[in-house]
Amino acid sequence: MKATELETKKFDKALDEILDLFNNLENDDPIIHFGDDVIENIERAKKKYGDETVDERINTVVREMLSWLDLESVDLEEDEQKGEEEDET
């Protein structure tokens, strides 16, 4: 591929910006850290029953379990703001 010197410089700059963005991405930390045995069984269940069915059933079980807990007084936005303030210090 032929490019002028100006095009090459533009490409290099754009590539540097993309790499910089990539290097500054935050880790996508899962909400729930399942054990290896649970992950293996979920994979087996999805293979046998399909993704949608297994996802729906897991959500039903977790939703029911969470309904047993008193969570109404927990403000997620307040916790996120505290986390951001701690990151700044």
For each residue, the residues with C-beta under 8 A, 3 or more apart:
1:
2:
3: 7 8 11
4: 7 8
5: 8 9
6: 9 10
7: 3 4 10 11
8: 3 4 5 11 12
9: 5 6 12 13
10: 6 7 13 14
11: 3 7 8 14 15
12: 8 9 15 16
13: 9 10 16 17
14: 10 11 17 18
15: 11 12 18 19
16: 12 13 19 20
17: 13 14 20 21
18: 14 15 21 22
19: 15 16 22 23
20: 16 17 23 24
21: 17 18 24 25
22: 18 19 25
23: 19 20
24: 20 21
25: 21 22
26:
27:
28:
29:
30: 33
31:
32:
33: 30
34: 38 39 42
35: 38 39
36: 39 40
37: 40 41
38: 34 35 41 42
39: 34 35 36 42 43
40: 36 37 43 44
41: 37 38 44 45
42: 34 38 39 45 46 54 58
43: 39 40 46 47
44: 40 41 47 48
45: 41 42 48 49 54
46: 42 43 49 50 51 54
47: 43 44
48: 44 45
49: 45 46 53 54
50: 46 53 54
51: 46 54 55
52: 55 56
53: 49 50 56 57
54: 42 45 46 49 50 51 57 58
55: 51 52 58 59
56: 52 53 59 60
57: 53 54 60 61
58: 42 54 55 61 62
59: 55 56 62 63
60: 56 57 63 64
61: 57 58 64 65
62: 58 59 65 66
63: 59 60 66 67
64: 60 61 67 68
65: 61 62 68 69
66: 62 63 69 71
67: 63 64
68: 64 65
69: 65 66
70: 73
71: 66 74
72:
73: 70
74: 71 79
75: 78 79
76: 79 80
77: 80 81
78: 75 81 82
79: 74 75 76 82 83
80: 76 77 83 84
81: 77 78 84 85
82: 78 79 85 86
83: 79 80 86 87
84: 80 81 87 88
85: 81 82 88 89
86: 82 83 89
87: 83 84
88: 84 85
89: 85 86
